[in-house]
Amino acid sequence: MTDASRRPQVAAPVLSVKDLHVTFGEGDTAVQAVRGVSFNLNRGETLALVGESGSGKSVTALAALQLLAPTAGFPAGEITVCGTSVIGAPEEAMRQVRGDAVGMVFQEPMTSLNPLHSIEKQIGEVLEIHRGMDKDAVRERVLELLDLVGLRDAERRLTALPHELSGGQRQRVMIAMALALEPDILIADEPTTALDVTIQAQILALLEDLQARLGMAVLFITHDLSIVSRIADRVCVMKEGEIVEQGAVDVIFRDAAHPYTKSLLSAQPRVGVPHEVVPPEELVGADNLRVGFRSRRALFGAPLITSKLWMG
């Protein structure tokens, strides 16, 4: 037996990004949105891309799926998804990557869901196109997915349109759609930003549970370090299109090296730390305020509009 055969076999990362560059525009007005970004995402782990708005987090994720706007210059570098080279790949190959290898959950589900189609149709379309399932098999699988993501009364929700669901319910539908083909990677782009704190916690718990059950890798994009500390194994800190620091979450949070990372950590509120309470300064006051609107009258003198506001 050779020395090489005794070495433990290291699994290849499911997502590998090397020296990625993305530019929007041309000439003097060109903007370098991503500059030399490199990282790996391993099977079963959660990697967080964190940074302020405009740091290049979402552009990096969209480049991995060739979903950049036409105004973006041709991405330079190397991206490999489950062994498939993405940059320059034909659209037919990318259809296998999207959905089959990678599912994506966007920040605002109302911009991703079709307002005119039912929940069953939108999730089922993925299964029909990629798996060729018949109507009965599609309905059974859609119900299974909705149950998996914890949507109550799943059967009753099948005919619902997106606007008939709450924000948390719509995000659960988006997660169900992303998981329909059992991808190896889930990209979650600020999936809880538009939700209130209670629903945010539910969605994060759901993602953690699904990852544990399905063994998928998660690329989590966020600006919230409190979320990173809760769910991520490793973190890449981005600023102005570059990764300025990356490593294990506990190491970065305990001993950050880059000044930008330190500034982000110092800006996080710390529970239990006393702070000075400053009495608020009154800027606007009102006393005995009265506002009234004259009503218009229709036929027979019936009032159409009557509105009054009294204060004091």
Secondary structure in CASP SS format (residue, H / E / C, confidence):
PFRMAT SS
TARGET T0000
AUTHOR 0000-0000-0000
METHOD secondary structure of the structure
MODEL  1
M C 1.00
T C 1.00
D H 1.00
A H 1.00
S H 1.00
R H 1.00
R C 1.00
P C 1.00
Q C 1.00
V C 1.00
A C 1.00
A C 1.00
P C 1.00
V C 1.00
L E 1.00
S E 1.00
V E 1.00
K E 1.00
D E 1.00
L E 1.00
H E 1.00
V E 1.00
T E 1.00
F E 1.00
G C 1.00
E C 1.00
G H 1.00
D H 1.00
T H 1.00
A C 1.00
V E 1.00
Q E 1.00
A E 1.00
V E 1.00
R E 1.00
G E 1.00
V E 1.00
S E 1.00
F E 1.00
N E 1.00
L E 1.00
N C 1.00
R C 1.00
G C 1.00
E C 1.00
T E 1.00
L E 1.00
A E 1.00
L E 1.00
V E 1.00
G C 1.00
E C 1.00
S C 1.00
G C 1.00
S C 1.00
G C 1.00
K H 1.00
S H 1.00
V H 1.00
T H 1.00
A H 1.00
L H 1.00
A H 1.00
A H 1.00
L C 1.00
Q C 1.00
L C 1.00
L C 1.00
A C 1.00
P C 1.00
T C 1.00
A E 1.00
G C 1.00
F C 1.00
P C 1.00
A E 1.00
G E 1.00
E E 1.00
I E 1.00
T E 1.00
V E 1.00
C C 1.00
G C 1.00
T E 1.00
S E 1.00
V C 1.00
I C 1.00
G C 1.00
A C 1.00
P C 1.00
E H 1.00
E H 1.00
A H 1.00
M H 1.00
R H 1.00
Q H 1.00
V H 1.00
R E 1.00
G C 1.00
D C 1.00
A C 1.00
V E 1.00
G E 1.00
M E 1.00
V E 1.00
F C 1.00
Q C 1.00
E C 1.00
P H 1.00
M H 1.00
T H 1.00
S C 1.00
L C 1.00
N C 1.00
P C 1.00
L C 1.00
H C 1.00
S C 1.00
I H 1.00
E H 1.00
K H 1.00
Q H 1.00
I H 1.00
G H 1.00
E H 1.00
V H 1.00
L H 1.00
E H 1.00
I H 1.00
H H 1.00
R H 1.00
G C 1.00
M C 1.00
D C 1.00
K H 1.00
D H 1.00
A H 1.00
V H 1.00
R H 1.00
E H 1.00
R H 1.00
V H 1.00
L H 1.00
E H 1.00
L H 1.00
L H 1.00
D H 1.00
L H 1.00
V C 1.00
G C 1.00
L C 1.00
R C 1.00
D C 1.00
A H 1.00
E H 1.00
R H 1.00
R H 1.00
L C 1.00
T C 1.00
A C 1.00
L C 1.00
P H 1.00
H H 1.00
E H 1.00
L C 1.00
S C 1.00
G H 1.00
G H 1.00
Q H 1.00
R H 1.00
Q H 1.00
R H 1.00
V H 1.00
M H 1.00
I H 1.00
A H 1.00
M H 1.00
A H 1.00
L H 1.00
A C 1.00
L C 1.00
E C 1.00
P C 1.00
D C 1.00
I E 1.00
L E 1.00
I E 1.00
A E 1.00
D E 1.00
E C 1.00
P C 1.00
T C 1.00
T C 1.00
A C 1.00
L C 1.00
D C 1.00
V H 1.00
T H 1.00
I H 1.00
Q H 1.00
A H 1.00
Q H 1.00
I H 1.00
L H 1.00
A H 1.00
L H 1.00
L H 1.00
E H 1.00
D H 1.00
L H 1.00
Q H 1.00
A H 1.00
R H 1.00
L H 1.00
G C 1.00
M C 1.00
A E 1.00
V E 1.00
L E 1.00
F E 1.00
I E 1.00
T E 1.00
H C 1.00
D C 1.00
L H 1.00
S H 1.00
I H 1.00
V H 1.00
S H 1.00
R H 1.00
I H 1.00
A C 1.00
D C 1.00
R E 1.00
V E 1.00
C E 1.00
V E 1.00
M E 1.00
K E 1.00
E C 1.00
G C 1.00
E E 1.00
I E 1.00
V E 1.00
E E 1.00
Q E 1.00
G E 1.00
A E 1.00
V H 1.00
D H 1.00
V H 1.00
I H 1.00
F H 1.00
R H 1.00
D C 1.00
A C 1.00
A C 1.00
H C 1.00
P H 1.00
Y H 1.00
T H 1.00
K H 1.00
S H 1.00
L H 1.00
L H 1.00
S H 1.00
A C 1.00
Q C 1.00
P C 1.00
R C 1.00
V C 1.00
G C 1.00
V C 1.00
P C 1.00
H C 1.00
E C 1.00
V C 1.00
V C 1.00
P C 1.00
P C 1.00
E C 1.00
E C 1.00
L C 1.00
V C 1.00
G C 1.00
A C 1.00
D C 1.00
N C 1.00
L C 1.00
R E 1.00
V E 1.00
G E 1.00
F E 1.00
R C 1.00
S C 1.00
R C 1.00
R E 1.00
A C 1.00
L H 1.00
F H 1.00
G H 1.00
A C 1.00
P E 1.00
L C 1.00
I C 1.00
T C 1.00
S E 1.00
K E 1.00
L E 1.00
W E 1.00
M C 1.00
G C 1.00
END
